């Protein structure tokens, strides 16, 4: 599990041909998940779409080749 910020955590789950990022608030409230196979967001509520997308962007940026070389 990765902590994106003090308020948001991401857990990657890979099983049964699926690959997802589950995003939650620090208090355990589910934000939703990002399907890495289809590259589609699945927010728990429509108003959480932006937060889910932001968490995905942070995760994706941290996995870029430049981040791997620098880090």
N, C-alpha and C positions, 0 to 999 in steps of 0.2 A: 504494500500500500504506500502510495506517495502522497505527501502533503503539498498541495499546490500553493496554499496560503494558510495562515492560521485558521481560516474558516472553512476551507474546502480540501477534501481528500479524494484521491482517485485510486481505484483498485482495478488492475487488469485481470480479466478472467478469460481463459482459453480452454475450451472443452467441447467435445461433440461437433467439431468443425466450426465452432463459433469463436469469435475473438471480440471481446467487449471491454470498454472502460466504464466502470461504475463510478459515478460521482455522488458524493454525499457531503453534507455540511458537517462540521466538527461535532455537532450535537447528535449526529446520526440521521438527520432528516435526509431522505433520498432526493437528489436532484434529477437523476435519470441515468441513462447509459448511452454511450456512443458505440454503434456497431462498426467495428473496424473492417469487417468483410464487405459490407455494403456502403460504408462511409456515410451513415445516416444517424442523426440524433434521435433519441427517444426520451424526451423530458417527461417527468412525472406529471407536470402541469405545464400548459402553454407558456405561462409567465416565467418559467425556469429555463426556457430555450436559450436565452442569451447567456446565462450563467453556465449552462452545460457547454455551449460553444466556446466560451472563454476558457473553461477548464481543459477542453480538448486542445485548443490552440496552444496553451502553455505546455501540455504534455507533448504535443507534436513538435514544438520548437525545441524542447529539451532533448528530443531524440534525433535532431538533425545531424548530419555529418559534421558540421562545424562545431556543434556542441560536444560531440564525442571526442573530437581532436583537442578541443580546448579543455575539456573536463577530465 
